[in-house]
């Protein structure tokens, strides 16, 4: 990945995106070298965030935001696995904010709305088992709205 990134950088990358991706790849390499599974998963999510920011230059914002929802679902899973209630609450808030930006772009939003409401209720109650169940429902609902996520 690092070699591919270095080659891509020669094509003229905007400075902020360059720094973001370089930092994300450095974090991923360091986590892999350290044999830190959680760190590697977190860093991989960082690389994916940077990739989506690159895609904003070429894709409609709503499409990228729908992909962001799936990525934040991965973040929620990681934080859920760590049983960190505060991070889980933050992840749910981010999912809600992104959904608020993009729900107008999909024709059937009810299932995602219901899944997000269940996530909020479970996260507020700090019930990680319910959050896990609600996350499954959210992913299924999102898959129905955006089949390729």
C-alpha positions as CSV (number, residue, x, y, z in Angstrom):
1,X,0.0,0.0,0.0
2,X,2.8,2.4,0.9
3,X,4.5,1.9,-2.5
4,X,1.2,2.4,-4.4
5,X,0.6,5.5,-2.3
6,X,4.0,6.9,-3.1
7,X,3.4,6.4,-6.8
8,X,0.0,8.0,-6.5
9,X,1.4,11.1,-4.7
10,X,3.4,11.9,-7.8
11,X,0.2,12.6,-9.7
12,X,-0.5,15.8,-7.6
13,X,-2.5,15.2,-4.5
14,X,-4.1,18.1,-2.6
15,X,-2.0,18.8,0.5
16,X,-4.6,18.1,3.1
17,X,-5.6,14.8,1.5
18,X,-1.9,13.9,1.2
19,X,-1.2,14.4,4.9
20,X,-4.4,12.6,5.9
21,X,-3.6,9.5,3.8
22,X,0.1,9.5,4.7
23,X,-0.7,9.7,8.4
24,X,-3.3,6.9,8.1
25,X,-1.0,4.6,6.2
26,X,1.8,5.3,8.7
27,X,-0.5,4.4,11.6
28,X,-1.6,1.2,9.8
29,X,2.0,0.2,9.1
30,X,3.0,0.9,12.7
31,X,0.1,-1.1,14.1
32,X,0.9,-4.0,11.8
33,X,4.6,-3.9,12.7
34,X,3.6,-3.8,16.4
35,X,1.2,-6.8,15.9
36,X,-1.5,-4.7,17.5
37,X,-4.8,-6.1,16.1
38,X,-7.1,-3.4,17.5
39,X,-4.7,-0.7,16.4
40,X,-4.5,-2.2,13.0
41,X,-8.3,-2.4,12.7
42,X,-8.6,1.3,13.8
43,X,-5.9,2.4,11.4
44,X,-7.6,0.5,8.6
45,X,-10.7,2.4,9.3
46,X,-8.6,5.6,9.2
47,X,-7.3,4.6,5.7
48,X,-10.8,4.0,4.6
49,X,-11.9,7.4,5.8
50,X,-9.1,9.0,3.9
51,X,-10.0,7.0,0.8
52,X,-13.6,8.3,1.0
53,X,-12.3,11.8,1.3
54,X,-10.5,11.3,-2.0
55,X,-13.7,10.0,-3.5
56,X,-15.5,13.2,-2.7
57,X,-13.6,14.8,-5.6
58,X,-15.2,12.4,-8.1
59,X,-18.5,11.2,-6.6
60,X,-21.7,12.8,-5.3
61,X,-21.5,13.7,-1.6
62,X,-24.6,11.7,-0.8
63,X,-23.1,8.5,-2.3
64,X,-19.9,9.0,-0.3
65,X,-21.9,9.7,2.9
66,X,-23.8,6.4,2.4
67,X,-20.5,4.7,2.2
68,X,-19.5,6.6,5.4
69,X,-22.4,5.1,7.2
70,X,-21.1,1.6,6.5
71,X,-17.7,2.6,7.6
72,X,-19.0,4.1,10.8
73,X,-20.8,0.9,11.4
74,X,-17.4,-0.8,11.3
75,X,-16.1,1.8,13.8
76,X,-19.1,1.1,16.1
77,X,-18.3,-2.6,15.9
78,X,-14.7,-2.0,16.9
79,X,-15.8,0.2,19.8
80,X,-18.5,-2.2,20.8
81,X,-15.9,-5.0,20.9
82,X,-13.9,-2.9,23.3
83,X,-17.0,-2.4,25.4
84,X,-16.4,1.3,25.5
85,X,-19.8,2.9,26.2
86,X,-18.6,6.4,25.6
87,X,-17.2,5.6,22.2
88,X,-20.3,3.7,21.3
89,X,-22.4,6.7,22.1
90,X,-20.2,8.9,20.0
91,X,-20.3,6.5,17.1
92,X,-24.1,6.4,17.2
93,X,-24.2,10.3,17.2
94,X,-22.0,10.3,14.1
95,X,-24.2,7.8,12.4
96,X,-27.2,9.9,13.2
97,X,-25.5,13.1,11.9
98,X,-24.5,11.5,8.6
99,X,-27.9,10.0,8.2
100,X,-29.5,13.4,8.7
101,X,-27.3,14.7,5.9
102,X,-28.2,11.9,3.5
103,X,-31.6,10.4,4.2
104,X,-33.2,12.7,1.6
105,X,-31.2,10.9,-1.1
106,X,-32.8,7.5,-0.5
107,X,-36.3,6.5,-1.3
108,X,-36.9,4.1,1.6
109,X,-35.5,5.5,4.8
110,X,-37.9,3.9,7.4
111,X,-35.8,0.8,8.2
112,X,-32.6,2.8,8.7
113,X,-34.5,5.3,10.8
114,X,-35.8,2.5,13.0
115,X,-32.4,0.9,13.3
116,X,-30.8,4.1,14.3
117,X,-33.5,4.7,16.9
118,X,-32.8,1.3,18.3
119,X,-29.1,2.0,18.3
120,X,-29.6,5.3,20.2
121,X,-31.9,3.6,22.8
122,X,-29.4,0.7,23.4
123,X,-26.4,3.1,23.5
124,X,-28.1,5.4,25.9
125,X,-28.9,2.4,28.1
126,X,-25.2,1.3,27.8
127,X,-26.5,-2.2,26.9
128,X,-23.8,-3.5,24.7
129,X,-25.8,-6.7,23.8
130,X,-28.7,-4.6,22.5
131,X,-26.2,-2.3,20.7
132,X,-24.9,-5.4,19.0
133,X,-28.3,-6.5,17.9
134,X,-29.3,-3.0,16.7
135,X,-26.0,-2.8,14.8
136,X,-27.0,-6.0,12.9
137,X,-30.4,-4.5,12.1
138,X,-28.7,-1.2,11.0
139,X,-26.4,-3.0,8.6
140,X,-29.3,-5.0,7.1
141,X,-31.3,-1.8,6.7
142,X,-28.4,0.0,5.2
143,X,-27.8,-2.9,2.8
144,X,-31.4,-2.6,1.6
145,X,-30.9,1.1,0.9
146,X,-27.4,0.8,-0.6
147,X,-26.9,-2.7,-1.9
148,X,-23.1,-2.4,-2.4
149,X,-22.1,-1.4,1.2
